[in-house]
Amino acid sequence: MEQLPIEILGAPWLLASVLVPFAAAILSPVLEKRIGIKGLTIMNVGALLFSLLITSGLTWSVFVNHRAYIDPVYFTHPFIGSWTMLLDPLSAPLVVSIALVTSFVGIYSLPYMEHRFEEMEKKEHEKPFSWGIYYMLYTMFAAAMIGTALATNLIEFYLFFELTLLPSFLLIAFYGYGDRVRIAIMFLIWTHVGALLLLFGCLATGFAAHTFDILNAKTLTFNVGLGERVITGVAASAVTLAMTIGLFVKMAVFGVHIWLPYAHAEAPTPVSALLSPNLIGIGAYALVRIPYTLFPSVFSGFSDFMLALALITMVYGGLMALSQDDFKRFLAYSSISQMGYLLLGISSLNGVGITGSMLHYASHAVGKALLFTVAGCLIVQLHGLRKISKMGGLAPKMPLTAVLALIGFMHITGIPPSLGFWSEVLIVFGVAQKAINMGSTALAAIVAALLVAIGLSTAYAFITMKRIFFGKTPEMLEHAKDAGWYLIGPMFAIAVAGVVLFFYPTPFIDPLIKAMQIIYNI
């Protein structure tokens, strides 16, 4: 049987890509007075750029050489299993997207959070927590997401996944908008419930199998079907369902999405730019990496339900986005809609559809990071304005901001030249392959729902673009202008990366489809 080639690295480079940002995070409060705010920015962004350099270099090798890379084992236990880190075609799009967005949004954070700190002191009469605390939490959050995507063991994955929760919760509670403490607690409770459901499934599987390994570090093979060999019948369905629902909560799919519009809208904008594209999408990746790997037959039995739920999520998120007047809340509901796309590709359970989902993670990361940072520019330049109904005609006043917003909307709607074009094509092709086997009635219903969902995505994107940047300019916005390059520059770097990937998608698509065929026989 063919196996995915996995090469052991000579040094723990993947671990270094996580530990270096962690070290910068921990040192931030200690060194704040000594190196100053700019020094903190340089240290933390430099650590994240180091992660980007390591992971992007290895990712290029993953796709060019059609192989995966694994660190030497750091820890092994006869019962727990082995802890190491793996970069393969499935995890690579996530890791590079996280490192890219967190690095450049880290630069964007300096001018934006200066504005937020002043706002908290003047308008809210509250002294914010220090810059050292902000960068500690921000960089720890980023590093934990990278570690989550690289993990090869259920306990290792869970620890990193939970570690993303604490700093993101504190960032909202300390620096967010509105009733930020209540919203942060809501975010904490909802996402922790999802994590506990995932933990139940992981513990049940690990105790039954006497190992928590997703990847066998000795044989360098994935433990595909391990859960089904040790847990059978109703118990297998219950364990798989618990893990799946737990990850649905993390993704904020329809029915367990309540927390997302509040948390993402009221988080400080640089944190919203990480929460929406990066964190919630990890739940989609984990659906493939954990329940599908360990319980492939049981998970496949849920695929029709997941397909229907994905379409409902896409339509619901689109309708709710259309009805929003607050720009950040609009973007939050748009993220729910985009999670429907990721779930749709996964529900196809074929290599084309899953490949589309992982690419859509990257496309959404770029597009939504741009749109949230555009929202931040509007907040800074327009004195905190977030209401779409009070905007209009800003394109001549803020041309650079308008261009970046357009590129962001193109990514989430799949219009060339954006990576979202390729990801949506693959998702649709993958779902079409599944729908054909479901019969003509199901095929017609799926096609109709897809047309509505995709139409809604296009509508909410470009209607909002028109409302903000075209038409008559309100008198109070006559003096609006683009933010300086300290805000715009990092956004352009993210935009360029997304456009480049549109022109060179094949090196990413083919190896991922092949990896899905080898690992999961799909």
Secondary structure, 3 states (H helix, E strand, C coil): CCCCCEEECCCCHHHHHHHHHHHHHHHHHHHHHHHHHHHHHHHHHHHHHHHHHHHHHHHHHHHHHCCEEECCCCEEECCCEEECEEECCCCHHHHHHHHHHHHHHHHHHHHHHHHHHHHHHHCCCCCCCCHHHHHHHHHHHHHHHHHHHHECEHHHHHHHHHHHHHHHHHHHHHHCCCCHHHHHHHHHHHHHHHHHHHHHHHHHHHHHHCCCECEECCCCEECCCHHHHHCCHHHHHHHHHHHHHHHHHHHCCCCCCCHHHHHHHHCCHHHHHHHHHHHHHHHHHHHHHHHHHHCHHHHHHCHHHHHHHHHHHHHHHHHHHHCCCEHHHHHHHHHHHHHHHHHHHHHCCCHHHHHHHHHHHHHHHHHHHHHHHHHHHHHHHCCCCCEHHHCCCCCCCCHHHHHHHHHHHHHHHCCCCCHHHHHHHHHHHHHHHHHHCCCHHHHHHHHHHHHHHHHHHHHHHHHHHHHHHCCCCCHHHCCCCCCCHHHHHHHHHHHHHHHHHHHCCHHHHHHHHHHHHHHHCC
